[in-house]
């Protein structure tokens, strides 16, 4: 193997550690390589060091004993001593000047970088392998990451092979690897061999929970609590009737009462029972199965977590027709929730499994909209419920970890004004309590009656819950999209969001002005132009603002073809996060979007 090939191979295996340290956000077209796991003492046989390496070399690879495995000298000479000890991540020995860069027109389907982020070798989008020379490594010919539109996979490494380190593509296929015997193995380098999707580009930087807090156990229990939309009303018939992983619920089903129905565990599937386990010709698919199964997929795909090692246990102890205050502490339904938590805990203990309840997915608000509950009452009620669930669930499980409440925004209900009060109150609650985190609204789902989703709608909502719950489990945040400021200068308004956004009229029906309304002291301000710059929505308005003004998102207009909301009261926007999550269903690629919330901001005019 050529000298540069050895460098490239070593870097391809360990480059993920270096990239993992970078603070990269929203890079939809970037390519990131990763390693599957750290090495253990049994992975390699320690060998005798074959030569002495000078201390002033540019870069080196060392094992966990601090012994150099290979070095690149400042003059570009590679000195390799072979596989020995435990291969560790790169150490930069000295700083060097880099004289040239490769132009932005030079793109790669796959690249291997050195410790300075400079390209050592790459594969072009046509599949041609190119490698820099030793001197090029020193002078630093840096390239531009690219991504091919239609990757072709010519082969995979046998599943029977055991690897100490691997580099994988977005489908989880091994592109390159070192076996536990120290042998380098690689399928043919081809177009798209390591094209990680944009979700991995942002998330797959490390294999541990970034904030260092453990929210997982062998049985990780996440109940879905709330009103009729939490128990699958109008979701008949159930769709998820087999369990693809190792996830669990109660033997009586996800909606069972406490008692014989919670006496043992069973594979997680959906049923057509009503809440409390009774028969129904109306109830069916809940968000439980899609949520749990998506968490398993997400943890496996992005963190290498075996679904059999972290089993998601879930159930739906809520009740239809209830307001927030009717499922609060002291009610029969709150008692049912705690009964489910206690039963799951006891079953885990009997099975010899560790147990934790890191969060509750809360779906409630439509009945409050019909009842005319005020914005302030919704906010305070949700915050009190989250506080009570945190205290009472921790008392049951004995865990020190706070129990977070992951809430959605009610998109479909009755009169627009009453629904708006609930939507804004839900957003206020997420901002007002550290125990509450916001998930994406549901205005893009297929609905049965404008309030309740159909079975496929609940399954899609569960997928979305699963992605955002998995992010919370691993990152400590759901990454709910929201606008953070509204400013105006002249007739240009800038709405800044919490992350990069796009205006999408393909994935959702087009709404007037992308679902954004500007209202001043005169009334609605016509918008004549819309553009996006990273995380900023730029609006050109047709007249000067008069006095104080507000920006309203997904509160005034409804996209064409949407079924959300009764009597055409549903509201939506075309604004979504640029970062998406993809999955495959029956071999077809599907995308999960995070849409802008129902939100209102007071604007600031920058004229002085």
SULGIZI-V349229 format. One record per run of one state. SS is the DSSP state (hx for helix, st for strand, lp for the rest). FROM is the first residue (numbers start at 1). TO is the last residue. If there is no record, write none. Layout:
# SULGIZI-V349229
ss->SS from->FROM to->TO
ss->SS from->FROM to->TO
This chain:
# SULGIZI-V349229
ss->lp from->1 to->2
ss->hx from->3 to->20
ss->lp from->21 to->58
ss->st from->59 to->63
ss->lp from->64 to->67
ss->st from->68 to->72
ss->lp from->73 to->77
ss->st from->78 to->80
ss->lp from->81 to->86
ss->st from->87 to->92
ss->lp from->93 to->100
ss->st from->101 to->101
ss->lp from->102 to->106
ss->st from->107 to->108
ss->lp from->109 to->109
ss->st from->110 to->113
ss->lp from->114 to->118
ss->st from->119 to->123
ss->lp from->124 to->128
ss->st from->129 to->131
ss->lp from->132 to->133
ss->hx from->134 to->139
ss->lp from->140 to->141
ss->st from->142 to->142
ss->lp from->143 to->143
ss->st from->144 to->145
ss->lp from->146 to->162
ss->st from->163 to->168
ss->lp from->169 to->173
ss->st from->174 to->179
ss->lp from->180 to->183
ss->st from->184 to->186
ss->lp from->187 to->197
ss->hx from->198 to->203
ss->lp from->204 to->218
ss->st from->219 to->221
ss->lp from->222 to->223
ss->st from->224 to->226
ss->lp from->227 to->227
ss->hx from->228 to->230
ss->lp from->231 to->247
ss->st from->248 to->250
ss->lp from->251 to->255
ss->st from->256 to->256
ss->lp from->257 to->259
ss->hx from->260 to->262
ss->lp from->263 to->264
ss->st from->265 to->267
ss->lp from->268 to->275
ss->st from->276 to->276
ss->lp from->277 to->287
ss->hx from->288 to->303
ss->lp from->304 to->310
ss->st from->311 to->313
ss->lp from->314 to->323
ss->hx from->324 to->326
ss->lp from->327 to->331
ss->hx from->332 to->350
ss->lp from->351 to->354
ss->st from->355 to->356
ss->lp from->357 to->358
ss->st from->359 to->363
ss->lp from->364 to->365
ss->hx from->366 to->371
ss->lp from->372 to->374
ss->hx from->375 to->397
ss->lp from->398 to->403
ss->st from->404 to->407
ss->lp from->408 to->415
ss->hx from->416 to->432
ss->lp from->433 to->435
ss->st from->436 to->438
ss->lp from->439 to->446
ss->st from->447 to->447
ss->lp from->448 to->452
ss->st from->453 to->453
ss->lp from->454 to->454
ss->hx from->455 to->475
ss->lp from->476 to->482
ss->st from->483 to->489
ss->lp from->490 to->491
ss->st from->492 to->497
ss->lp from->498 to->500
ss->st from->501 to->503
ss->lp from->504 to->511
ss->hx from->512 to->515
ss->st from->516 to->519
ss->lp from->520 to->523
ss->st from->524 to->525
ss->lp from->526 to->526
ss->st from->527 to->533
ss->lp from->534 to->535
ss->st from->536 to->541
ss->lp from->542 to->549
ss->st from->550 to->553
ss->lp from->554 to->565
ss->hx from->566 to->568
ss->lp from->569 to->574
ss->st from->575 to->577
ss->lp from->578 to->580
ss->st from->581 to->585
ss->lp from->586 to->587
ss->st from->588 to->592
ss->lp from->593 to->594
ss->st from->595 to->595
ss->lp from->596 to->598
ss->st from->599 to->602
ss->lp from->603 to->603
ss->st from->604 to->605
ss->lp from->606 to->608
